[in-house]
Amino acid sequence: MTGPELTVSVDGTVRRFRPGEPVVAGRATDCPIVLTDPRVSRRHLEVTFDDGWHLSDLGTVNGTWRGSERVTCLRLDSSTAVRLGDPREGPLIELTPSAAPGEPADLAPPIPLRDALTIGRDTGNDLVLEDLLVSRRHARVFRAGNGFRVEDLGSANATFVNGSAIGTAPLHEGDELSVGRTRLVLTGGGLRRVAERAESGLEVEGAWYGLPSGRSLVANVSLRLSGPSLLAVIGPSGAGKSTLLRLLSGELAPARGRIRYQDRDVHTGDDVRARIGVIPQDAVVHRRLTARAALSYAAELRLPPDITPAERDRRVGEIMTELGLAEHGGTRVDRLSGGQLRRLSIGFELITRPSLLLVDEPTAGLDPGLVRHVMSLMRHLADSGLQVVVTTHDLDHLDLFDTVLVLAPGGREVYLGPPDGIERRFGTRNWADIFERLSAVPEQTTDQPPPAPQRPTRHGRADQARARHQAKVLIRRQLSLLAADRPYAAFLAGLPVILAALALAVPGQDGLRAPAAPSTEAMRLLVVLIIGAAFMGTAAPIRDVVAERPIYRHERAAGLLPDAYLAAKLTVFAGITAAQSALLVALVRLIRPGPSDAVLIGSPTLEIGAAVAATAIACTAAGLAISALVATVEQTTPPLVVSVMAQLVLCGGLIPVTGRFPLAQLAMLTPARWGYALAAATVDLRTVSAGAPQDALWSHSPLVWLAGIVALAILTAALTALTARLLRRR
């Protein structure tokens, strides 16, 4: 049967059907178009070709709707949008017959531009896009002189012109405007939607990437995927499979060659990154969260902040149902089976409905039954309209793949074609023989070309708003993680009590006030308070960033901003250490008297508390910097010990540092030195403590006290800036 093709667009996924092919949409998994919304019937609508395309509702309870009109039969002469199950909020399907031969194959006629046109997810916009990546009011196109300009309206996921994110920019004839997954071209004074060409999938042309020594990791690989497809990348160890995946995702830039997706370079086209999902080999997820909570936090981070909780929960529920995890929503991640964990990892990427999915070794460590299940899931995802690239060592299920790419060590392409052509290419189906033969071929080296230019970092009001939103989400997630780890939470709560108990070991009963007889009690109590603060501040976050590094890298590739991540960590841990400091000072005051006179605030106890808290917060910034610097969790213990011991020596309360080179200079770089000086100024330690050094920073003076606060603020800012730089490099 011949005739025009039918283009079907659902949630940003575009599929094409020829006359005679079954076009059925419904909840049943055997439908060509599967929709998981409960308002959709198992077999909801069918589109058939008979001298044109015709839509038929299959006697559903909730109906098929075009606008406010319920339809049972409809001839599709032009682009038509219908909703299933509900006229306002049901899943939207766009159906477009192909143009007649010789006519442009765009999805719809141009949208006329007059003075201004708004684009967004809200129904009040001139152009409504049913896409969770689109903000409610996303962008505005308006007339400027004899031409047009486009303005981003503070959207969460940016507006792009010709692949570059913009705040406001001119829009010329032929320019491409990208909003979410929708691409529009300015033509003839209007905006025309761009249909995805069948051949405009993943294109790799001569990609080469190697080490500075010249050893290649991926050598001159070329491939092209068009339409929904499942590609297996296989080869012996050292064949560059994972490196190729990182090149395809845009994480690494090839030194030679080009990688494009949907006609856009993945390394320079910012707009294309939202259409690519990456699933690493190891599940990168906080294992103390429940499966639903982990997906919900990921949805909050990746979707626009103006998504309502109901919309977000509905999307999470759809994913869990689609992946067979609906019954495990309340199960902690660390109690999921290997197969369930793999499916949860896939769920993170499906949140934004990418059209290209890159999966690294999804069956590693699974038993044969789970391997078949996961591979069948890969096949299902491809059949639902995605292009899926899978690196794998599993060779028993290649019959499920459309195409197989075989790489030799050094990343050389030795076969690209259907699974049934492997035996003709190698003369055998015995993979042990094939891999042995491939491994015997010596790797090639070449001069390393100059590295490709890196993608620029974007900044602007949209990123600032996005950073604030992400920071709020991360703060709530961090608190949930702390609450879920009860032993660690108990340790943090009990640490000030333990330190306060140590203060009982200091002899004397005068505390921090002037003693009746000469005594060093005040000096020793301040050492307990300030070094205790240094320990609390450094110990709380020192393992956190390094332990989360794989999660951070993955979330950053998905759009997490480093500044938001750091702001959340600093806020949570600074708040915890400030609360610990208040408790520590309150407990010490219960067992020993406080100073008799304040310097600046009016309450000497509040001033002591401020000194302890400011020291702890500065040390929190130091702990985050150490955690961002080291490579493993085990490497954090030596810096913690060295940091606390150095501050014990350099604070000035144990060993005099004034006028002693280089102790005096090194002490200026430690929070404990300034925190001790603040507390000593409030106590008037030079007068109260017998034999105390005449340290100028201990003067009972408002200016000296303020100088100490400023110094701690500067140290905190410097350590935070160092951590931010390390996180951006990661």
C-alpha positions in Angstrom: 0.0 0.0 0.0 1.4 3.4 -1.0 0.6 6.8 0.3 1.9 9.6 2.6 3.5 8.7 5.9 1.9 9.6 9.2 4.1 11.4 11.8 3.0 10.8 15.4 4.4 13.0 18.2 3.9 12.0 21.8 5.7 13.8 24.7 8.5 14.9 22.4 9.0 11.5 20.9 8.4 11.4 17.1 7.5 8.2 15.2 6.6 7.7 11.5 4.2 5.1 10.1 3.7 4.0 6.5 0.3 3.0 5.2 -0.5 -0.5 6.2 1.5 -0.4 9.5 -0.6 -0.7 12.7 -1.0 2.6 14.5 -2.7 1.9 17.8 -2.3 4.0 21.0 -3.2 2.7 24.4 -2.0 1.4 27.8 -1.4 -2.2 26.6 2.3 -3.0 26.2 1.7 -4.5 22.7 0.4 -1.2 21.3 2.9 0.5 18.9 2.3 3.7 20.9 2.2 2.9 24.7 0.8 5.5 27.1 0.9 4.7 30.9 -1.7 7.3 32.0 -4.5 5.5 33.9 -7.1 7.6 32.0 -6.1 5.9 28.7 -7.8 2.6 27.8 -5.7 -0.5 27.0 -6.5 0.0 23.3 -7.6 3.6 23.0 -7.5 4.8 19.4 -6.4 3.5 16.0 -5.3 5.3 12.9 -5.8 3.5 9.6 -5.1 4.4 5.9 -7.8 4.3 3.3 -7.3 6.9 0.7 -6.0 9.1 3.5 -5.4 8.7 7.2 -8.4 8.2 9.5 -8.5 8.2 13.4 -11.0 6.0 15.3 -11.8 6.0 19.0 -12.0 2.3 20.0 -15.1 2.7 22.2 -13.3 4.1 25.2 -14.8 5.2 28.5 -13.0 8.5 28.8 -13.0 9.4 25.2 -10.7 11.0 22.6 -10.9 14.8 22.5 -10.0 17.5 20.0 -10.2 20.7 22.0 -13.6 20.5 23.9 -15.1 18.2 21.2 -15.2 14.4 21.8 -14.5 12.6 18.6 -15.1 9.0 17.5 -14.0 9.3 13.9 -11.8 11.9 12.3 -10.1 12.3 8.9 -6.6 13.6 9.2 -6.1 16.0 6.3 -3.6 18.2 8.2 -1.8 18.3 11.5 -4.2 17.4 14.3 -3.8 17.3 18.1 -6.0 15.1 20.3 -6.0 14.4 24.0 -6.8 11.0 25.4 -9.0 10.5 28.5 -9.4 14.1 29.4 -10.0 17.2 27.2 -7.7 19.4 29.3 -5.0 17.3 31.0 -5.0 14.0 29.1 -1.9 12.8 27.1 -1.5 14.9 24.0 -0.9 13.2 20.6 -0.1 15.1 17.5 -0.8 13.4 14.2 0.5 14.8 10.9 0.2 13.3 7.5 3.2 13.8 5.3 3.1 16.5 2.7 2.5 15.6 -0.9 5.6 15.0 -3.0 7.5 18.2 -3.7 6.1 20.0 -0.7 8.0 20.7 2.5 7.6 18.0 5.1 7.1 20.2 8.1 4.9 19.2 11.0 2.5 22.1 10.7 1.9 25.3 8.7 3.8 28.4 9.9 2.5 30.1 13.1 2.1 33.7 12.1 4.1 36.4 13.9 2.5 39.8 14.4 3.7 42.0 17.3 4.5 39.4 19.9 4.1 35.7 20.5 4.6 33.9 23.8 5.7 30.2 24.1 5.3 28.0 27.1 3.5 25.1 28.8 0.7 27.2 30.2 -2.5 27.3 28.1 -2.5 31.1 28.2 0.5 31.2 25.8 0.1 31.9 22.1 2.1 28.7 21.4 1.4 25.9 23.9 4.0 23.1 24.1 3.1 20.0 26.1 6.7 19.3 27.3 7.9 19.0 30.9 11.2 20.6 29.8 9.3 23.8 28.9 8.5 26.4 31.6 4.9 27.7 31.9 6.1 31.0 30.3 9.2 30.1 28.5 10.0 32.6 25.8 8.7 35.5 23.8 9.2 36.4 20.1 8.5 40.0 19.3 8.9 42.5 16.4 11.9 44.8 16.7 12.1 47.3 13.9 12.0 45.5 10.6 12.9 42.1 12.1 12.2 39.9 15.2 13.9 39.2 18.5 13.4 36.4 20.9 13.7 36.7 24.7 14.0 34.0 27.3 11.5 34.6 30.1 13.6 33.2 32.9 13.0 29.6 31.9 14.5 26.7 33.8 16.0 25.0 30.7 17.0 28.0 28.6 16.0 29.1 25.1 18.3 28.4 22.2 18.9 30.1 18.9 20.9 28.0 16.4 22.0 25.8 19.3 23.3 28.6 21.6 21.5 29.6 24.8 20.3 33.2 24.8 18.9 35.8 27.1 17.6 37.9 24.2 18.8 37.7 20.6 17.8 38.7 17.1 15.9 36.1 15.1 16.6 36.1 11.4 15.0 34.4 8.5 16.1 30.7 8.6 17.2 30.8 12.3 16.3 27.8 14.4 14.6 28.4 17.7 14.7 25.5 20.2 12.3 25.4 23.3 12.5 22.2 25.2 12.4 19.4 22.5 10.5 21.6 20.0 12.5 23.1 17.1 11.0 26.1 15.2 12.4 27.9 12.1 11.6 31.5 11.3 10.4 31.4 7.7 8.2 33.8 5.8 7.3 35.9 8.8 6.2 32.9 10.8 7.5 30.1 13.0 7.3 26.6 11.4 7.9 23.4 13.5 10.8 21.3 12.2 10.1 17.7 11.7 12.8 15.3 12.6 14.2 13.8 9.4 14.4 10.1 9.3 18.1 10.2 8.8 18.7 12.9 11.5 19.5 10.6 14.4 22.9 9.9 15.8 25.8 10.5 13.3 29.5 9.8 14.1 32.1 10.7 11.5 35.7 9.6 12.0 35.7 10.1 15.8 39.2 9.8 17.3 40.2 10.2 20.9 43.4 9.2 22.6 46.0 9.8 25.3 48.7 12.4 25.1 51.1 9.6 24.4 49.4 9.0 21.1 47.7 5.7 22.2 44.2 5.7 20.8 41.1 4.9 22.9 38.6 5.4 20.1 40.0 5.3 16.5 38.1 6.7 13.5 34.7 5.3 14.4 31.8 6.2 12.1 28.2 5.2 12.4 24.7 6.5 11.6 21.4 5.6 13.3 18.1 6.7 11.8 14.7 6.2 13.5 14.0 4.1 16.6 17.0 1.8 16.9 18.9 -0.5 19.3 22.7 -0.6 18.9 25.1 -2.9 20.8 28.7 -1.8 21.2 30.8 -4.9 22.0 34.5 -5.7 22.2 37.2 -7.1 24.4 38.5 -5.2 27.4 40.4 -2.0 26.4 38.3 -1.6 23.2 37.1 1.8 24.2 33.4 1.0 24.6 32.9 3.3 27.6 35.1 6.0 26.1 32.9 6.0 23.0 29.8 6.4 25.1 31.4 9.4 26.8 32.1 10.9 23.4 28.5 10.3 22.2 27.2 12.0 25.4 29.3 15.1 24.9 31.3 14.5 28.1 34.5 14.1 26.1 35.3 15.9 22.9 36.9 14.0 20.0 40.3 15.3 18.9 39.3 14.5 15.3 36.0 13.8 13.7 32.5 15.0 14.5 29.5 13.7 16.5 26.1 15.0 15.7 22.6 14.2 17.0 19.5 15.5 15.2 21.7 17.7 13.0 23.4 19.3 15.9 27.0 18.9 17.2 26.7 17.3 20.7 29.7 19.3 21.9 28.6 22.8 20.8 24.8 22.5 20.6 23.6 23.2 24.1 20.0 22.5 23.0 20.7 18.9 22.1 21.9 17.8 25.5 18.4 17.7 26.9 17.5 15.0 24.3 20.3 12.6 25.4 20.1 10.4 28.5 23.2 8.6 30.0 23.0 5.6 32.2 26.4 4.7 33.7 27.4 1.1 34.6 27.1 1.6 38.3 23.9 2.9 39.8 24.6 6.5 40.9 21.9 7.0 43.5 21.7 7.7 47.2 21.1 4.3 48.6 19.5 5.5 51.9 16.5 7.0 50.0 13.5 5.1 48.9 13.1 4.4 45.2 10.2 6.9 44.9 12.0 9.6 46.9 15.2 9.2 44.8 13.1 9.6 41.5 11.2 12.5 43.0 14.3 14.5 43.9 15.8 13.8 40.5 12.6 15.0 38.9 12.7 18.2 40.9 16.3 18.8 39.9 15.8 18.2 36.2 12.3 19.6 35.5 11.3 23.3 35.6 10.5 24.6 39.1 7.0 25.7 37.9 6.0 22.0 37.5 3.3 21.4 40.1 3.9 18.6 42.7 0.9 16.8 41.1 2.5 16.9 37.7 5.8 15.8 39.0 4.3 12.9 41.0 2.3 11.8 38.0 5.4 11.7 35.9 7.3 9.7 38.6 4.4 7.3 38.9 4.3 6.8 35.1 8.0 5.9 35.1 7.7 3.5 38.0 4.8 1.8 36.3 6.5 1.6 33.0 9.6 0.1 34.6 7.7 -2.3 36.8 8.8 -0.5 40.0 5.3 0.7 41.2 5.2 -1.9 44.0 8.7 -0.9 45.2 8.3 2.8 45.6 8.7 2.7 49.4 11.7 0.3 49.3 15.1 1.7 50.2 17.4 1.7 47.3 20.0 -0.4 49.2 17.3 -3.1 49.5 16.4 -3.3 45.8 17.6 -6.3 43.7 20.2 -5.8 41.0 17.6 -5.8 38.2 15.4 -3.3 40.1 18.4 -1.1 40.6 19.2 -1.1 36.9 15.6 -0.2 36.1 15.7 2.7 38.7 18.8 4.0 37.0 17.0 4.0 33.7 14.1 5.8 35.3 16.3 8.8 36.2 17.0 9.4 32.5 13.4 8.9 31.4 12.2 11.8 33.6 13.0 14.3 30.8 11.9 11.9 28.0 15.2 11.8 26.1 15.1 10.5 22.5 18.7 9.1 22.6 19.6 6.8 25.5 23.3 5.8 26.2 23.6 2.8 28.5 26.9 1.5 29.8 27.0 -2.3 30.7 23.4 -2.6 32.0 23.7 -6.3 32.7 27.0 -6.3 34.6 26.7 -8.6 37.7 23.2 -9.8 37.0 22.0 -13.4 36.8 20.9 -14.8 33.4 17.2 -14.3 34.1 17.7 -10.7 35.0 20.0 -10.2 32.0 17.3 -11.3 29.6 14.8 -9.0 31.4 17.0 -5.9 31.2 17.9 -6.6 27.5 14.2 -7.0 26.7 13.6 -3.6 28.5 16.2 -2.1 26.1 14.3 -3.5 23.2 11.1 -2.1 24.5 12.6 1.4 24.9 13.8 1.3 21.3 10.4 0.1 20.1 8.7 3.0 22.0 10.6 5.4 19.7 14.0 5.9 21.2 17.5 5.4 19.8 19.3 3.3 22.4 23.1 2.6 22.4 24.2 -0.2 24.8 27.8 -1.2 25.6 27.8 -4.8 26.8 29.8 -7.9 27.5 26.6 -10.0 27.2 26.7 -11.8 23.8 23.7 -14.2 24.3 21.0 -11.6 23.4 22.4 -9.9 20.3 19.3 -11.1 18.4 17.4 -8.3 20.2 19.5 -5.6 18.6 19.1 -3.9 15.2 22.8 -3.2 14.8 26.1 -4.4 16.3 29.3 -2.4 16.5 32.4 -4.5 17.2 35.5 -2.6 18.5 39.0 -3.9 18.7 41.5 -2.8 21.4 42.4 0.8 20.9 38.8 1.6 19.8 39.1 0.5 16.2 35.9 -0.3 14.4 36.0 -3.8 12.8 32.3 -4.5 12.2 29.1 -2.5 12.0 26.0 -4.2 10.8 23.1 -6.5 11.7 23.7 -9.4 14.2 23.3 -12.0 11.5 26.3 -10.6 9.5 28.8 -11.3 12.3 29.5 -14.9 11.2 30.1 -13.8 7.6 32.5 -11.1 8.8 34.6 -13.2 11.1 34.0 -16.7 9.8 32.7 -17.9 13.2 30.1 -17.2 15.8 32.5 -18.3 18.6 33.1 -15.0 20.5 36.1 -16.4 22.4 37.8 -17.0 19.1 36.7 -13.5 17.8 37.9 -11.7 20.9 41.2 -13.6 20.9 41.8 -12.7 17.3 41.0 -9.0 17.9 43.2 -8.8 21.0 46.2 -10.2 19.0 46.2 -7.3 16.6 48.7 -4.6 17.9 47.3 -1.3 18.9 48.2 1.7 16.8 49.5 5.0 18.0 49.4 8.4 16.3 50.4 12.0 17.0 47.9 13.5 19.3 46.0 16.3 17.5 45.2 19.5 19.4 42.2 19.0 21.8 38.9 20.1 20.5 37.5 23.4 21.9 35.4 22.9 25.0 31.8 24.0 25.3 31.6 27.5 27.0 30.0 27.8 30.4 26.7 29.8 30.4 25.8 32.4 33.0 22.8 34.6 33.4 19.7 35.3 35.3 18.1 32.0 34.2 21.1 30.1 35.6 20.9 32.0 38.9 17.2 31.2 39.3 17.9 27.6 38.4 20.8 27.5 40.9 18.5 28.8 43.7 15.8 26.2 42.8 18.4 23.3 42.7 20.0 24.4 46.0 16.6 24.2 47.8 15.9 20.7 46.4 19.4 19.6 47.4 19.0 21.0 50.9 15.9 18.9 51.4 17.5 15.9 50.0 20.6 16.3 52.2 18.4 16.6 55.3 16.5 13.4 54.2 19.8 11.6 53.8 20.9 12.6 57.3 17.6 11.6 58.8 17.8 8.2 57.1 21.3 7.6 58.5 20.3 7.3 62.2 23.7 6.3 63.6 25.4 9.2 61.9 22.6 11.6 63.0 23.1 10.4 66.6 26.8 10.9 66.4 26.3 14.5 65.2 23.8 15.2 68.0 26.0 13.5 70.7 29.3 15.1 69.7 28.7 18.4 71.5 27.7 16.5 74.7 31.0 14.5 74.5 33.1 17.7 74.0 31.2 19.4 76.9 32.0 16.5 79.1 35.7 16.9 78.3 35.5 20.4 79.7 34.9 18.8 83.1 38.5 17.6 83.0 39.7 21.2 83.1 40.5 21.9 86.8 38.9 24.9 88.5 35.5 26.3 89.3 35.8 29.9 88.0 35.1 29.1 84.3 35.6 32.0 82.0 35.4 34.8 84.6 38.1 36.4 86.6 39.4 33.9 89.1 39.9 34.5 92.9 43.5 33.1 92.6 45.8 33.0 89.6 44.6 30.3 87.2 44.8 29.1 83.5 41.4 27.6 83.6 39.9 30.1 81.1 42.7 29.5 78.6 42.1 25.7 78.8 38.3 25.9 78.5 38.6 28.1 75.4 40.9 25.5 73.9 38.2 22.8 74.5 35.5 25.1 72.9 37.5 26.3 69.9 39.2 23.0 69.0 36.0 21.2 69.6 34.3 23.6 67.1 37.2 23.0 64.6 36.7 19.2 64.9 32.9 19.4 64.6 33.1 21.7 61.6 35.7 19.7 59.7 34.4 16.2 60.6 30.8 16.7 59.6 31.3 17.3 55.8 34.7 15.8 55.1 33.5 12.5 53.7 30.4 13.8 52.0 31.5 15.3 48.7 34.0 12.6 47.9 31.5 9.9 48.7 29.0 11.5 46.4 31.4 12.1 43.6 29.9 9.6 41.1 26.4 11.0 41.8 27.6 14.6 41.4 29.3 13.9 38.1 26.2 12.2 36.7 23.8 14.9 38.0 26.1 17.6 36.7 26.0 16.0 33.2 22.2 16.1 33.5 22.2 19.9 34.3 23.1 20.2 38.0 25.0 23.5 38.6 28.1 23.2 40.8 27.3 26.4 42.7 23.9 25.0 43.7 25.5 21.8 44.9 28.0 23.7 47.0 25.5 26.1 48.4 23.3 23.3 49.6 26.2 21.4 51.2 27.5 24.6 52.9 24.0 25.6 54.1 23.2 22.2 55.6 26.5 21.5 57.3 27.0 25.1 58.4 23.6 24.9 60.0 24.4 21.7 61.7 27.7 22.9 63.1 26.2 26.2 64.2 23.6 24.2 66.1 26.3 21.9 67.6 28.3 25.0 68.6 25.2 26.5 70.4 24.6 23.3 72.3 28.3 23.0 73.2 28.5 26.5 74.6 25.2 26.1 76.5 26.4 22.8 78.1 29.8 24.3 79.1 28.0 27.3 80.6 25.8 24.9 82.6 28.9 23.5 84.3 31.2 26.5 84.4 30.5 30.3 84.8 30.8 32.5 81.8 32.7 35.8 81.3 31.5 38.9 83.2 31.6 41.5 80.4 30.8 41.5 76.6 32.8 43.4 74.0 30.2 44.3 71.3 27.0 42.3 71.3 26.0 42.9 74.9 25.8 39.3 76.0 29.2 37.6 76.7 27.7 34.2 76.3 26.3 35.1 72.9 29.8 36.4 71.9 31.4 33.2 73.0 28.8 31.3 71.0 29.4 33.5 67.9 33.1 32.8 68.2 32.6 29.1 68.4 30.0 29.0 65.6 32.1 31.2 63.3 35.1 28.9 63.8 33.0 25.8 63.1 31.5 27.3 59.9 35.0 28.2 58.6 36.1 24.7 59.4 33.0 23.3 57.6 34.2 25.2 54.4 37.7 23.6 55.0 36.1 20.1 55.4 34.2 20.6 52.1 37.4 21.7 50.3 39.3 18.6 51.6 36.4 16.3 50.5 36.5 17.9 47.1 40.2 17.5 46.8 40.9 13.9 47.9 40.2 10.9 45.6 38.6 8.4 48.0 36.8 8.4 51.3 39.7 6.6 53.0 42.0 9.5 52.2 40.0 11.9 54.3 41.2 10.7 57.7 44.8 11.9 57.5 43.8 15.5 56.5 41.2 15.5 59.3 43.8 14.6 61.9 46.4 17.0 60.5 43.9 19.8 60.3 42.7 19.5 63.9 46.2 19.0 65.3 47.5 22.0 63.4 44.7 24.2 64.7 45.3 22.9 68.2 48.9 24.0 68.0 48.3 27.3 66.1 45.2 28.6 68.0 47.5 30.3 70.5 45.8 28.9 73.6 48.2 25.9 74.0 51.5 27.3 72.6 52.2 31.0 72.3 52.5 31.9 68.6 52.8 35.7 68.8 56.2 36.9 67.3 57.3 33.3 66.5 58.2 32.8 62.8 56.7 30.9 61.0 54.1 29.9 63.6 52.6 33.4 63.7 52.2 33.6 59.9 50.8 30.1 59.6 48.4 30.7 62.4 46.8 33.6 60.5 45.6 31.0 57.9 43.8 28.8 60.5 40.2 29.4 61.7 41.0 28.3 65.2 43.5 31.2 65.6 40.9 33.8 64.9 38.1 32.0 66.7 40.3 31.7 69.8 41.1 35.4 69.5 37.4 36.3 69.4 36.6 34.3 72.5 39.8 35.6 74.3 38.8 39.2 73.5 35.3 38.6 75.1 36.8 36.9 78.2 39.6 39.5 78.4 42.0 36.6 78.7 45.1 38.8 79.1 43.7 40.0 82.4 41.8 36.9 83.5 44.3 34.2 82.9 47.6 34.0 84.8 50.6 34.1 82.5 48.6 34.7 79.4 50.7 36.1 76.5 50.1 39.8 75.7 48.6 38.9 72.3 47.2 42.0 70.6 44.4 39.9 69.1 43.1 39.1 72.6 42.5 42.7 73.5 39.1 43.4 75.1 38.2 45.8 72.2 35.2 46.0 69.8 37.6 46.7 66.8 39.7 43.6 67.6 36.5 41.5 67.9 35.2 42.8 64.6 38.5 42.1 62.9 38.4 38.5 64.1 34.9 38.1 62.6 36.0 39.6 59.3 39.1 37.3 59.2 36.9 34.2 59.7 34.5 35.4 57.0 37.4 35.9 54.6 38.8 32.4 55.3 35.3 30.9 54.8 34.9 32.7 51.5 38.4 31.7 50.3 37.8 28.0 51.2 34.4 28.1 49.6 35.9 29.5 46.4 38.5 26.8 46.4 35.8 24.1 46.7 33.8 25.7 44.0 36.8 25.6 41.6 37.4 22.0 42.4 33.8 21.1 41.8 33.8 22.9 38.4 36.9 21.0 37.4 35.3 17.7 38.4 
